[in-house]
């Protein structure tokens, strides 16, 4: 059946409903009639996953489809998340992640990415590390059977309004453990074409950015929200629009101004449950639910059931109750329902239940569970935080009842100093068959890691023996068991042997942080191991696997606090097939300090021991007070962990480090490697320094990917010119992190560089051998070069290396650094996202490097130079300012955005594409050519200050020419000058946009384009934006084609008038018709006249009958003569000066006023507006006098 709706929205201000918007009717389709019983049956057999509840719990997701692994954070392309959606088959897809971090959705209207495929599971819990966050634009969800878990969406501070997530026309969709934040419209909306069968559970909707700050506009049919947190959204928490059934269960709303909105449409009946929920510390101390409305039969549309729900409006920092249930409703247009509406179509009692009903908790218990585990969580056992910094801050402030709506994420004061939390990625586990289940998982549970068996369905006995909760129905696949494991408290522990016993310590408080009142923990359901408990309330559980076993293990744990509230959860543990490496810690003997296989210089769990290959080695501050280790022989630790702050370790000797292990360094101390480390495993340097070599050319890093965090520093200390340090390890600098690389005398950086953090590359070279050979286009952070050496030369290697540019990076390249390029014969594209600095970017050894600058769409200034055969291509929407003197002979192409030339080019020929802009006061030693639609704006300050732009020759085809002109033809004007007698060729229409800096033109000749050489013109017309109807004569002309000297100029004759308003002849302001003025002859208005309004007029009502363009408007009136301007718009470069204590009302459809001011004592100005202007506001800028105070809003017109 179809629904057509009229929706009204109300905001609560001082408990009074104020209608603010009325939306027009819109069609809405609810596809429920045809085969509804069959539909429910087909999707009700199996929840989307254990724990999926509510109307959306029947979503199948990608069950039975293929598996796609996201391997990078790119917005598109192979291995990207977007590619995983775009290539999904009709049979379904499960998307898993081999990377953590922020994924920037593409800019543009209509959203950054649309999930329009059906049967998709997005398993954010599989991301190695801190998880996934989408930002920068809206994600649209339009497919059916979508299961999305452990994902963050954070739109971010943007000029344009937008939602974080939009849902439209989907059926069966569930969002579980997700975050939606930082929208400039609504965080999570479904408006227009509503979804059917939707669940939002165990998730956070918070910090919509003011001045809109909305949780969600929920146009829904059958929907459930349970165990969620809605925090610090001004309004729409949510705004539910006449749902068929909306079940609001065990939710916590905090810090709102306008709370739960029952928004009426034209539906005859809307059914809402509010059960077991809290409304805490909102902007209203007595009401939390409002709205309602009448249907066509004058009956209340909303049928509301409330139970076990409370409002805490005291704002006293203590969770207490002011009102309960219907006592917190501010509405007279709803009906109370005695019993909860069931989870059926239209809430029909006894009808087929859709999905799994919500497990209802008591309100107090639900509050504790919400604080414990809502949001995108990392459920693995260990030290990694449960949530990222932003979500945890939201939880902490909710628990402490510290409300606060924000306008910008920067207001949160994150430790990163940015609007982003740090989302670190660790190394993804190996998955040989790419079935979404790692090899160690498949080995442990007895699957074939070489065979993609993710769609194998578990039998009933297999389900009972799996990690699924007791009583789970059969029908889930092997992959779904792994995804369940990753979504509950879980961990891995090595196989325990008699000689090397293994265990894992579990701090249960990580998963129960909302239970703060003397929590006590008990363990039950023990499987394949033993436990001991310790710590406060027995919160620390040590699990020891049964000796010589592998596979599934774990236990149930229950937290019970002093109030009697409790919660039982699973802890799933995977016992791997191989014993965990024996952990050994360096002790040393303080004398020889040999690290070999004979000296007992380490300690294990069983006491002093010698090192054995395969041991997991730790060096920390507890070791020998002589922290120089002498390595003997080939040593193969499974891992090397150095955690030092008070001791600086040195590894030297005749030995070496080999094997598959990597290096993990933390602490503020220094680690010096004077031996080769040829390990292949990944590593991490988190703080402190790693020094390679000294006093000899020895000491290398392992070849595995190396993540740099915490201001880590790598220093090359190889002293001799005979060898070059080669860093082959790929480097990752995550978002929000800073690291430094000190090059030493000679270095090659051969590994790729990726991440979104800051890399400071300190050039210390003395031999002109600082080479960048690895791929760097994947680095999307800040790349800052500095120089402390004696030879500023460095190079990038395209030909013979893998270097491919800095297309996504913000680059600071200062003097005296000089860059050369080893290029292919055909040249290479050298992308630079944003270029700053003062260094020299040189040419190529063979073909030309094409410095393609501006892909980040930002403004930047480079005062350095380009040399050799270098080419420049300006791309992106930003402004690139070049203020240095370049000698390059390659071409310069301005393809998009703007290039401001303040310095000079040598012989480079310059071209400007359509819609691109060349501006500045610089000199081009080569030709300047425009395509049709190109823009030239001579002058400084991006063309906003007068100046001359010079080229050796000029070929203009239908350009737009922006010129500043003063009131003096001899000075203060823009000009394009062709030097050395160069030729000027004109074709098509030259359209001039003149900005009159003094508001008028003086009589005389304005030289616009000049050359002492020949000008040729083919089919040329000259047009401008100068208004007609002036007392002056304005003529654009060019020299005859084929003659010299060549010119294009503007000739001005006559002067403008100075008029004073008399108000006679009906008070009409028109052009050259009504004599309502004095001071000039004739006493009618001409465009560009200066006009004054004072107390001498007989009439203060000024009717503007047609668009007029005065040079200036002066209003100097007392209370004796109030003025009102109404009618047609004011246009052109008009200025306004208001003085006197009289009133001026501008009631016009358009204000195009510039250079506006208001005198002291003249605050009584009324303006008309369509957006965001309220009485009492002070405004400035084009169109309104600077400093004007708004006393009243007249009507809705356009500024």
N, C-alpha and C positions, 0 to 999 in steps of 0.2 A: 504494500500500500504506500501511497505517497503522503508526505507531510509538507505543508507549506507553513512557514513560520514568520511571525513578526516578533522581534526580540527587543525588550527594553532593558537597559542596564541602570542600576542605581548605585550610587556611592553613599556611604554613611558618613555624614559630617555632623558632629554633635548629636548623634542619634536621630537625625532627621533625614529621611530619604529624599534625594535630589535627583531627578531624572537628568541624565547627561547625554544619552544617545539613543536614538531609535533607528534600528536597522530595517531596511525594506524587506518585504517578503522574499523568501528564497525557497526553491524546491528542495526536497530532501527525500531520498529513496531509502526504504527499509525493506530489504529483500528477505522477507521472512515467511511469506505465504506458501510458496511453491516447495513442496517437499521438505517442510521444516522438521517434521518428526524424523525423517531419514537423515537430515543434516545433523541433528543433535546426536542421533545414534552413531553416525559414522565418526564423530569426533569426540565421543564421550568415553570410549573404552579406556583410554590411557591419558593421564595428564601429560603436559608438555615435558615435565621432569618431576621427580619427587619434590614436593613442596609447592608446586604450581597450584594456585587456587583461584577461585573466582570465575567470572564469565569467560575470561581469556585463556583459562587453563587447558582448553582443548586444542590449542594450536599445535600442529604437528612439527613445525619447524622443518629442519633439513633431514629429518629421519628418513632413511632409505635413499638419500641422494649421495652426491659426491662430497669430497672434502677439498677445501681451498685454504692454503696457508698464506697469510699476509707476512711478507718478508721485509717490507720497508714502510716508511711513514710518508711516502709520496702521495700527492693528491690524485695521481693517475698513473697508468702504465703498468707494466708487468710487475707482479708481486704486490701491487697496491691493493688497499681495501676496495677502492672504487672498481678496479678491474675484477675483483672477486664478485661484486654485485652484478656488474654488466655482463659477465660471461656465465652467470649461473644457469644451469639447465632447468628445464621444466620439471624434472624429477625431484628437484630440491638440492640444497647445498648447506653444508655446515662450514662456517668460516672460523678457523683457528688462527692464532697469532704466534709468530716467531720473533716478535719485537714488541717493546713497550714504548710509549711516548705520545706526543701530540700529533694528530693528523689534521692539517689545515685544509678545510673544505674550500673549494674554489669560490672566488667572489662572483657576484652577479645576482641579478634579480631572479626570483623563482627558486632560490635555494642552491646550496652547493653540491648536493647529491641527493638523488631520489632512489629509494629502495622500492622499485616497482616490480620486482620478481616475487613469486610465491614460494612458499616452503623454504624459508631461510632461517637458519640458526646462527646467531652471532655470539660466539663463546668467548667473551672478554676475559673470563677467568683463566684462559689458557695462556695469556700474554706473560712472557717471562719477565719478572720484575714488578714494576709498579702499575702496569695496566695501560689502558688506552683512553685518550680524550680527543673528541672532535671539536673543532673550534672555527671561528671566522664566518660561518654562514649557517643557514638552516639545513637540517637533514629532513627530507620528506619521506614518510613511510606510507606507501600506497599498496603494497602487496598483501596477500592473504597468508595466514599461517606463519607469522613471524614470531620468533623466540629470540629475544635480545637480553643478554645477561652481562652484568659487571662492565658496563660501558658508561663513559662520561660524555655529556654534551655541554659545552660552555661557549655560547655564541660570542661573547666578548663585547667590549665597548666599541661601538661602531657609529659612524655618522647616520646610517640608515637604520630604521627600525626593523627588527626581525625576530622570529622565534628561534629557540634552540632546536626544537623538534616539532614538526607538524605531522599529524596523522589524518589521512583522508581516505574514505571508501575502502578501508581494510576490513577483513573479517578474520577473527581469531588472531589476536595479537597480545603478547604478554611482554612487559618490561619488568625485569627482575634485577634487584640490586644495581640500579642505575642512578646517575646524577644528572639532573637538568638544571642549569644555572646560567646566570649572566646574560639573559636575553634583554633586548631593548624593546621587545613587545611582550609576548608571553613565553615562559620557559617551555611549556608543553601544551600544545593546542590541537584540537580537532574541531575545526569550524568550517561549516559549509556542507561537506558530504561526510557525515559522521561514520566512525568505525562501528562495527558490530561485533560484540563479544570481545571486550577489552579488559585487561587486568594491568594495573600498575601496583607493584608490590615490593616491599622491602627497599624502597628507593627514596631519594631526596629531591625535592623541588624547592630551590632556595635562591635568594639573592637575585631576583629579577631587578634589573637596573632602573633606578629612577631617572627622569620623571615618569615612566610608565609603571614599571615594577609589578608585573603581573605573573601569578603562578600559572594559570591556564584557563583558556576559553574552551570549555569541554562541551561540544555539541555531540552528544553520545546517545546510543540506544540502550544496550545492556552492557554495563561496565562495573568494574570493581576496583576500589583502591583500598589496600589494606597494609598495615604495618609500614606506613610511609611517614616521612617528615616533610612538612611544608613550613619553611622558615624564612622570615624577613622578606616576604613579598607584600607590597602595599595592598594589593587587592587581587580578586579572582583566585581564591584559595580553596577550591577552584570556583569558576562560574559555570555551573552545570545547567545546560539548556534543555529543559523539559525531557529528561531521560525516560525511557520505558521502564527500566529499573536501574537504579544506581545504588550500589552497596558500599558505604563508607564505613570501614571497620578498623578499629585499633590503630587509628592514625593520630599523629600529634601535629597540631597547627600552632606555630609560635611566631610572635613578633609581627603579626599582621596589623594593618589598619582597617581594612574591610575584609571580612572573613569569608565564610562559605555562602555563596550567592546562588539562590534558587532563581534562575532566570527563566521567565515565562516566554514560551513561544505560542504557536496556535494549536499545539497538541491538546487534545481534550483532557489527558491525564498524564501526570508525571509522578513517578514513585521513587522515593528516596529513603534509604536507611542510614541513620547515623548511630553507630553502635560502638561502645567501648572506646571512645575517643576523647582526647584532650584538646582544648583550645586554651592556650597559655599566653598570658602577658601580651595581649593584643592592644591595638590602639583604642579599643572600646572596652570599658570595664564591665559592661552589663550585657552586651549582646555579641554573639559570634556568628549567628546564622540569620540571613535576611533574604528578602525577595518574595517571590510568589507571583500570583496573578490569576486572572479569571479567563475561562474559555468562552466560546461563543454562546454557551448556555448560561453565562454568568455564574458558573460554578468554579470553585477553587481548582486550579490545575494540579497543584502539588499536594500529594498525599505523603506525609512525612512521618516515619517511625523513628523515635529516639529512645535509646536505653543505655544505661551505664556510661553516660557521657557528661563531661563537666567543663565549666569555664573557670579558669583562674585568672581573674582580672585585677588582682591586688597589686601586682608589680612589687612585691616585698621580698623577692628572692627566694621564697619558700613555695613549694608546690602545694597549694591548697585549693579550696573550692569556694567560689562565690555563688555560682548558679549551676543547676543541673538540667539536662535534657531540654524540655520545651521552655524552661525559664530563661534560656539564652537566645530565644528566637525573637527577632524584631520583625514581625509580619502579622497582618490580619487576614491574609489571603492564602491560607493553606489549611488542610485538614490533618488532624492527628490520626495516625494508624496505630491501633492497639498492638498489633503483632508485626514482626519484621516481614517485609516482602521476600518471598523465597527466590532462589536462584533459578527462576523459570522464565519462559517467555511472558512478558507483561505481568510478571509476579503472580501468575495464576496458581492458586493453591492446588496441590496435587498434580500439577503438570510435570512433564519430564524435566529433571534437574539438568542444567547445562554445566558440564564440567564438575570440578571438585569444590564443594562448598568451603568457605573460609573457616578455618579453625579459630573460634572466637576466644580471645584471652580476656581476663578481667582487665579493666582499664589501667590499673596500677601496674600490673605485670606487663601489659603491652607497652607502656611508656618505657619501662626498663629494657625490653627487647629492642624497641626502636633505637634507643641510644646505644645499644650494644652492637647492632649489626646492620643498620640501614646503609644504603649507598653502595658504590662500587668498592668492594672490599677485596683484600688479598688474604685468603683464608689459610695460607700455608703456615705451618709451625715455624717459629724462628723469630729473629730480631726485626725483620722487615715490618714496618707499621701496617696496621690493619687497613688504614685509609691514607689517601694523600693529604697534604697539608690543608688544602682548602676544605675538603669535606670534614676532616677532623676538627678544624676550627669551627665549622658550622655546628657540629655535634657538641663541642665543648661549650660554645656560647649558649646553645639551647639548654644544656644541662645547668649552666650557671645563670640562666635567665638574663642574658645580656643581649637585648634586642638591638637591631640596627639595620635599617634599610640603606643601601649604598647606591651611589651613582657610577662608581668605577671600581673594578676589582683591585686597583692599586690602593684603595682605602683600607684593605684588609691587612696591609703591612706584612706581606709574606716574606719568608726568609730568603726567597730568591731575588727580592727587590723588583719583581715584575708582577704582571697579572696572572702568571702561570705558576702552578705548583710543579715541583720537580718530579718528573715521571721517569725513573731510571729503568733501563733495560738490562737484563742479564742475558747470558747465553742460553738460547733455546736448546732443549734436549734434542738429541738425534731422533729422527723419525724416518727410517730407511724406506718404508713402503708408502710414506706420505698419506697415511690413513687417519691422521689426527691423534694417534696414540703413540707416545714415545717408545723407543726401543726398550728402555729399562722397564717400563710398565708391561709391555708385552712379554718380555723375558720372565718377569716376576710372576705374572698370572698365567703363564703357560700358552700364550698365543704365538703365532709365527710372525716375527717382525719383518719378514721379507714378503709377506702376503697382505694386501689391503683387505682386511676382514672387518672393517668398521661397521658394516651393515648386517653382520651376523646377529640374529635375534637370540637373546638368552631364553632358554627354556625355563619352566617353572623351578626345577631344582637348581639350575644355574643362577637364576634370580635370587633364590633363597641363600645361596652361597656367596653372592656378590656383595659389593659395598652398598647396594641399595638398602634403604631402611626395611626393617622387618615388616612383612605384610605387603610389600610392593607387588603390584600385579606383573605378570609376565608380559613380554612384548617390547621391552626396551632393548636397544642394541648394545654391542660391546663398546662402541664409542660413547654412547650415552652414559654408561657406567663410569667411564673415565671423566666425562664432563661433570658428573655428580661428585666424584672424588675431589675434583678441583674446586667445587663450589661449597664444600663443607670444611670444617677444621681438618687439616690433613698434613701428612709429611711422609718422608721416606727415611728408612734406616737400613744400613747394610746388614747383610747376612751375619749372624752371630756364630762365632766358632769358639771352641774351647780355648784356643791360644790367643784369639783376638775377639773378646766379647764386645758386642755392640749395644748401644742403647740410644734413646732419644729423649730429651727433656722437653716437656710440654708445659708452658705457662698458660693455664686455662683462663686467667684473667683477661688475656687478649681478646677473648670471644664473649666476654660477659661484663663489659665495662659499665653497663648501666645498672648493675647490681652492686651498689656501693655500701650498703648497710651490713657490715660484718658478714660478707658472703662465706659460705662453707661449701666445699666441693666433695662429692662422693663419686666413686667409679663403679660401674657395673658392666655386664655384658662383655667381659674380657675375652679376647680372641688371640690365640697364637702368641702368647707372651705373658710376662708378669709385670706388675707395677709396684712402685713404692711412691708414697706421697709425702710432701714436705711443704714448708713455706706457710705464709698466712692462710689460714683456713684450708690447709692442704691443697693449695692452688697449683703447686708444682708436682707434676706427675712424671716419673722416670719409667719409661717403658723399655723392657728388655725382651727382644724376640726370643722365641724358643730356639735353642741351638740347632744349627744345620737345617733351618727351614726358610722358605721364602714364600712370597705371595701376600695374601690379604691378612691384615691384622688390625688391632685397634680396640676400642672400648667406647662405652657410653659414659658421659659425665653429666652430673646434675649440680647446678648451683642453687643454693637456698640461702636467702638472706634473713636478717633478723625479723622481717615482717612476715615471713612465711612464704613469700613469693619464690617460685622456683622455675627452672627451665632445664630440660634434658636435651642434649645434643649428641651427635656422633663425633668421634674422632677417628678418622680413617688413616691407617698407616700401611704403607707399602714396604714390605721387606724385600730388598733386591736379591738377585741370585748370587751376586758376588759379595764377599766380605767388604765392608767399608775399609778404606785405607787406614792403616794403623796411625793414629795421631801421635806424633812425637814433637817435643818442644826442646829447643836448644838450651843446654845448660853450660857446656864448655868446661874446660879444666883450668882456665886462667893462665895457662902456660903456653902450650903449643896450639891449643884450640883447633885441632884437626877435625875437619869434617870428612870422614872416610867411612868405610864399612867395618872398621875394627875398633875404633876408639869409642868408649861408652860416654859420649859427650851429649847424649840426648836423654830425655825422660819420657817414658810412656805411662799408661795407666797402671802398669805392673812394676814400675820402678826404673832405675837407670838402664840404658840400653844403647847399643850401637845402631847406627843408621842402616836400614835395608832398603834397597830399591823398591819403590811403590809406597813408601811411607808418606804420610801427609805432614810436611815439616812446617813448624811455626817458629819464627824468631821474634821474641818480644823482650820487653824491658826486664823480665825476670831472669834473663840469662846471665852469662859471664860478664864481669865488669871489664873484660878485655874483648870488646865486641868485634874484633877482626878475626874472621874465620878463614882457615887455610884449607881449601878444597883439594882433595887428592883423588885422582881417578875420575872415571865417568860416572856421575851420580844422577839417578833418575827418580826424583820424588814425584809422587802423583800430584802434588801441589806444593807450592812454596808461598807461605803467608808470612809477611813481615808486618808486625804491629809495634811500632817503636816511636816513642816520643822523647824519652830521656836518654836513649842510647842511639848512636849512629853506627850502623853495621857496615862492615866492609867485607865483601867476599872476594878473596884472591887466592892465589896458589897455582898449582900445575893442573888442577882438575877442571872439570866443566860440568854444566847442568844439561841434561838431555831428557828425552821422553816426551810424553803427551801433556805434561803439566804446564801450567802458566805461572804467572807471578801476580800475587795480590799484596799490595802495599797500602797500609793505613797508618795513621799517626803523623805527628808533625816532624819526626826525625828524618834523617837522611840514610838512604841505602846506596852504597857504592858497589857497583858490579865491575870487577876487574877480571872476570872470567866470562867465557862465552856461555850464553844461555840459549840453547837451540830448541827449547821446548816448543810445542805446537799448540798448546792449549790457550784459551782466552785468559785475560787477566784484568786487573783493576788497580789503578793507583789513585788512592783517595787520601790526599793530603801529603805533606812533606815533599821530599825530593828524591829522585833516583838519578845518580851520577854514573855515567858510563865511562870507564877507563881512568887513566892517570895513575902513575906517571907514564905508562906505556899505552900504545894503541891496542887496548884489549877491553873487553866488556861489551856485551851485546844484550839486547832484549829478546825475549821469545817472539816467535812469529805470529802467534795467535792474536785475535782482536784484543785491543787494549783500551779500556774505558778510563778516562781521566776525569776525576772529580775533586772537589774540595781544594781548589787552588794548587793542584799537583804540579810539580815542576820536573821535567826531564832535561838533564844537562849532559851534553856531549863533551867529555874531557879528554878526548884523544889529542895528544899534543903535537904529533909529527905530521909533516906535510906528505909523508910517504904513503899514507893510507887514508881512506875516507870512510867515516861511519855511515853505515847503511841501515836505516830504520825501516824494516820490512813490515812491521806489525801495523795492521789497520788501526787507526786511532778514532775513538768515539768521544766527543765532548757533549754530554747530554744537555738538554735545555736547563738554563739556570745555573750551569756550572762554568767554572773558569779554570783554565790550565795554561801552562807555559812550556814552550820548547826553546831551549837555549842551544844554538846550533854548534857552538864551538868553532874550531878552525875550519873543518871540512865535513860536510854532511850531505847525505842523500835521503830524502823522505820519500820512500818508495811505496809505502802502504797508502791505502785510501784514507781519507779523512771525512768523517760524517758527524752528524749531531747538530744541535741547535744552540749550543753554548758559546763560550768565548775562548778562542785560542790566541794567545799572545806569542808570536814567533819572534824571538830575540836574535837578530842577525849579529853573530860575533865573529864572522869569517875574516880571515886574513889572506886567503888564497883564491878568492873568486870561485869557490866550489861550495856553494849553497844551492842545492838543486831540489826542486819539487818535481817528483816523477810520478807520484801516485794520483789516482782520481780524486778530485776535490769538488766536483759539481754537486755532490750529495751533502755538502756541508752547508747548513742553513743558519749558521750563527754569525758571530762577529769574528773577523780575522784581522788581527792587529799586528802589523809589523813594526819593529823598532830596530835601531842600529847602534851597536856599541863597538863594532870591530874597526879594522883599519882599511878594509876593502869593501865598498858598498855593493859590489856586483853580486847578482844572483840570477838564477835562470829557472825556467819551467821547461819540461821536456815532453813535447807532444810526440815527436818522431823518435822512437826508441824507448819511450816511456808510456805511461797511462794517463798523464795529466790531461784534464779536459776542462779546466776553467773553474771559476768561482761564481757560477750563475745564481746561486741561492744565497750567497754570503754578503755581508756588509763589510767592506774592506777598507782598512786604513793603511795607506802605503806612503810613508813620509820620505822626505829627503834625508840623507843623500842617497837612499837606495835606488839602484838602477836595475831594471829587470830586462833580461833578454830571453828570447824564445827559440828553442830548437824545434823547427817546424817541418811539416811535409812540403813537398814541392808545390802542391796546390794551395797551401796555406791552411790555417786552422782557425776555427771559431773559438774565441777566448771570452766566454761570458763572465760578466761581473755584475752581481745583483745590485750593489750600491758601491760607488767609488768615492773615497775621500783621501785627502793627503796631499803631499807635495813632491813625491818622488818622480822617477822617470820610467815610463813604460816604453820599451824599445821594440824594434822590429824583429823579424824572424831570420833564421839562418838560411832558409830557402824561400818558401812562400810566405805571404804576409799573415801575421796574426791579426784577426779581426776582433778588436776589443768591442764586444757587444754589451753595452752598459745600460743598466736601469731596469732590469727584470723585476725588481722588488717594488717598483712603482713608487719610489720615494724620492725626495729632493736631496741632492748632495752637491758638494763643491770640491773640485780637484784643482789645486793650484800648481800641480806639476806639469810635466810635458810628455808628449808622444814623439818618438823619433823613428828614423829608419823607414822601412816600408810598412809600418803599422797602419792599419785601417781602424776607423772608429764608426760604430753603428749605435745610434741612440735608440733605445727601445723602452717600453714601459711608459706609464702615465706621468712620472715625476719630472722634475726639472734638474738637469745636469748643468752645473755652472763650471765652465772651464776658464780659469783666470791666468793660467800660465802661458808661456810662449813655446809652442810646439813647432817642430821642424819636419814632421812626418810627411811623406809624399804619397801615402796611400789615401784612398778616398775617405770622405766623411759623409755618412748618410744619417739624416735625422728622420727616422721612420715613424716615431710616435713620441708623445710627450713633448718636452721642450729642451732645447739646448741653448744655454745663455753663454755666449762667447764674450768674455771680458778681456781675454788675452789676445794671442795671435796664432794663426796657422801659417805654415810655410807655403808649400806649393799644393797642398791638398785641395782637391776639388770637392765642393760641398753641395749636397742635394737635400732638398726638403720635400717630404712626401705629403700627400693630402692629409689635412687635419693636424699635422705636426707643426711645431713652432720653432723658429730661430729668432733669438733676441740677443741684445747686448750692444756693446760699444767696441767690439774687437775688430781685428783686421784679418782678412783672409787673402793670402797670397795667390790663391787659385780662384777658380770660377765658382759662382753661386747660381744654382739652378733650382727652380721650383716646379713641382707638379701642380696640376689644377687642384685648388683647395688648400694648398699650403699656406702657412701664416708667417709673415715677417713682421717683427715688432722691434725696430731699432730703439736703442736707449738702455739705460742702466735699470737696475732693480726690476728685472724681468719685463722690461718695456714700460715700467711705470714712471720712469724719470727720463727726461730728454737726453738724447745723445746721438752719435753718428756711428753707423755700422758700415764697414768698408770691405769691398771685395775687388779682385782684379778684373772680373767681368761679371755680367749679370744676364741671366736668361730667365724671364718671368712668364709663366703661363697661368693665367687666371688665378692669381694669388689673392689672399686677403692681407691688407697692409694696415697695421695698427700704428698710428702716429700720435704723439703728444704735440700739441701746438699751443703756444702762448699767445698773448695779445700783442706781441712784437714780432713781426716777420723776420727781424734780423738776429734774434737770439732766443734761446730756450726752446728750440724746436728739434724734433727728430728728423733724421735724414739718412738716406742710403747713398753712399758715395762710392763711385767706381774710380780706382786709382790708376795712375800711369796711362791714361788715355784708353782704358779698356772699353770694350764694346758693351752696349746695352741692347738686348733684344726683348721686345714685348709682344705677347700674344694673348688674345682673348680679353676678358674683362678684368681690370684691376679695380678691386673694391677697397676703398679706404675707410677705415673706422677711426675717426678723429676724436681724441679726448682733449677738450679745451681746458687746459690747466688753469686759466684765469677766467673761464666761463665765457669768453668772447674772443673774437679775432680782430686784430688791428688791420687797417687798410695797408695794402702793399702786396708783395710777392713772397710766398713761402716756397722755398726750394725743397722738394721732396726727394727726388732722385736726380743725381748729377753725374756727369762725366765730361771730360774734355774730348773724349772720342765720339764715335758715331752711335746714334740711336736708330734702331730699325723697329718698325711697328707693323704688325700684321693682324688685321681685324680687331683692333684695340678699341675698347670702350673704357671710360674712366667714370666710376660712380663712387658715392660716399654716403655716410650717414648724416650729413649736415642737413638740417631741416630747411624746407622751403619757406617762403613767407617771411623772410627777414627784410629789414630796411637795407641790408648790405647786398651787394652782388657778389656771388661766390662762383668762381670758374676754375675747373680742373682742366689742364691742358698739357700736351707734350710737344716736344720739338718735332718738326717735320721728319718723317721717316727718311733715313739715309743721310742725315745732316749731322754736323758737329758744330759746336758742342751739343751733347744730348741732355735733355732734362724732362722731368715731370714736375709740375708745380701747381700751386693753388694761388689764384689771383683774387684779392679781396678789395672791393671799392665800397665807399660809404661807411657810415657809423650807425650804431644802434641808439635807440632812444632811452631816456630816463623818465619813466611814467609814475605818476601818483594817482592812486585810485580815488575817484570821486563818487562812484556808486550811482551815477545818474543813468538815465535811459534803461531802467529795469534791472540794473546790477548784473548785466551779462558780460562775462569775460569770453570773448571770441577772438578771431583773427581778422583784423583790418576791416571791421564792420561797425561795432558799437562804440560810440564815443563815451566811454565810462572812465576816462582818464584825463589827466592834465600833464603838461611838461614837455610835450613834443607835438610836432605838426606832421601829419594829422594826429588828432588825439585818440587814435585807436591803437590797439595792441598789435605789434609785429613780433614774430619769434626772435629771440635773442635780446629783446628789450629788458632793461632792468625795471622791476616794478616795486613800489612801496605802498604799504597800507598803514594809515595812521588815523588819528582821531578826527581829521578834517573831513572824512567821507560822510556822505549823507545816508549811506546804506552799508551795513556790515555783512549782508548776505550776498555772497559771491557765487554766482552760478556759472560754472565752467561748461560752456556749451559744446566745445570740441577740444581735442588734445592741444595743449599749448606748451611751448618750450621757452619760458623766460630764462634770461641769463642768470638772474638772481631774484629772490623774493625777500623783502624786508618787511617785517610786521612789527610796528612800534605803536602799541595801543594801550590805552588805559581802560579802566572799568566802564568808562563812558561809551566805548565803542567795541563791543565784542564782534569777532569775525567768525564766520563759518564758510568754509570752501566746500562746495558739493558739485557733483556732476562728473565731467570727463576727467581723464588723468592729466597729471603734470608729467612732461617727458623731457628728454634731453639731459644735459649736464647742469641741472638746475641746483642752486644753493638756496638755503633758507636761513635767515637770521631773525630770531624772535626776541623782542625786548618789551618792556612795559608790563604792567600787572593785569592787563586785559586778557580775555580768553580767546584762544584760537582753536577752532575745531576743524580737523581735516577729515572730511567724510568723502573720500575719493577712492575709486577702484584701483588706483595704482599710485605709488609714490616713487619717483625716480630722482630723489633729491640727494645731492652730494654736498660736501663742505658745509654741513649743517651745524648750527650752534644755537645756544639759548642763553640769554643774558640773566645775570643774577636778579632774583626777584620776579622772574617770569615762569613759575612752575605750572601755570594753568593752561596746559595744552591737552586737548583730547584727540586721540587718533582712532582710526578704525583698523580692525585686525581680524584675521581668520585663525590665528594659532598662537596659543600660549601667552597672550598679553592680558594682564589683569590690572585693575586699578592699584596704584601704589608702586608698580614696577618702574625702575629706571632703565631706559633703553639707549642704545647708541648704534651707529652704523648707517649704511646707505638707506635712505628712505625716511628716517626719523631724526629729528634734531638730537645731537649728542647731549646726554645729560637730561633729557626730557623725562619728567615724571608723568606717568599715565594717571589721569584723574577719572576717566570713564572710557568704556569701550562703546563705540557707536553702533556698528553692525559688522557683519562678517564679510569683509572684502579681502582682496589679496594684496599683501605688501610686496 
